[in-house]
């Protein structure tokens, strides 16, 4: 009879503080391997191991590719890399982002479900958006246990709310209740009925029912599109809080919505710049071919088009490099010089 000896935890905004409270309360030794994904900046210096070790001795470490999995150890996904688990080992990859994140919680959860099945306990903590929801559902489908922090107890409720709605978790717990349940679950065989599951199921159903029944104070179609699925986006106001949701269920805070659209805009601008530069290169070849054939009129036409596109490319470069203000000032100066020149010409004629 197998033990539940793989614990995977995902968190985003507010996750460091939440993890510290969970880790501090875990017994030592803890008869399971713990894997942690926290959404961080790609340029993060990677200090989470030191932060957790200040409250928990020396169990936390950043994972490395090929590292063997050991019990009583907390493995942390490195910044800007996915952490996956295989049978007995860890894989670190730079595969494409999932849910606009790398490392992604879903990537870890899915790999754990695939490799370890009913030995896995998945935990979704505080955070924005919905990373972890589909991975937690896969853990459930594989026979593992799914735990979600109570949204009312989370610093940021969106990620737990999405996991509640999508993953059919076994437990919905306040943060301080999670370590005790983890300790009990890892001490039991994976086939042992989980005490308190039915009570938690009723609690989760009631919570979801209450949230579904609660009328939204204001829900307005914005005319914007979802950065993930390109569906229609609603602006939802609940008291003083504002967030954006699409029909599929993607949810954004105002800042994350701005960030997501900014990323989409930047990608579009880089694509436009690439097409412009390719068009300039092609037009330059046409200039050379026309010049060799002494087609001066064609040379003049192609050169004019090429120079126009080069100006557009310079503007895009300036915007992408954050130098648009300098370019605007330069254009203003050029316009002023041109106006001055024309005034001088008019005066001399008069």
Secondary structure, DSSP 8 states (H G I E B T S, - for coil): --B--EEEEEE-TTHHHHHHHHHHHS-SS-SSEEEEEE---TT----HHHHHHHHHTT-EEE--TT-B--SSEEEE--TTSEEEEETTEEEEE----BTTBSS-HHHHHHHHHHHHGGGEEEEE-S-SS-TTHHHHHHHHHTT-EEEEE-GGGSSS-HHHHHHHHHH--SEEE-HHHHHHHHHHHHHSBTTS--TTHHHHHHHHHHHHHHHHHS--SEEEEEEEE-TTT--EEEEEEETTEEEEEESS--EEEHHHHHHHHHHHHHHHHHHHHHHHHHHHHHHHHHHHHHHHTT-HHHHHHHHHHHHHHHHHHHHHHHHHTT-HHHHHHHHHHHHHHHHHHHHHHHHHH-
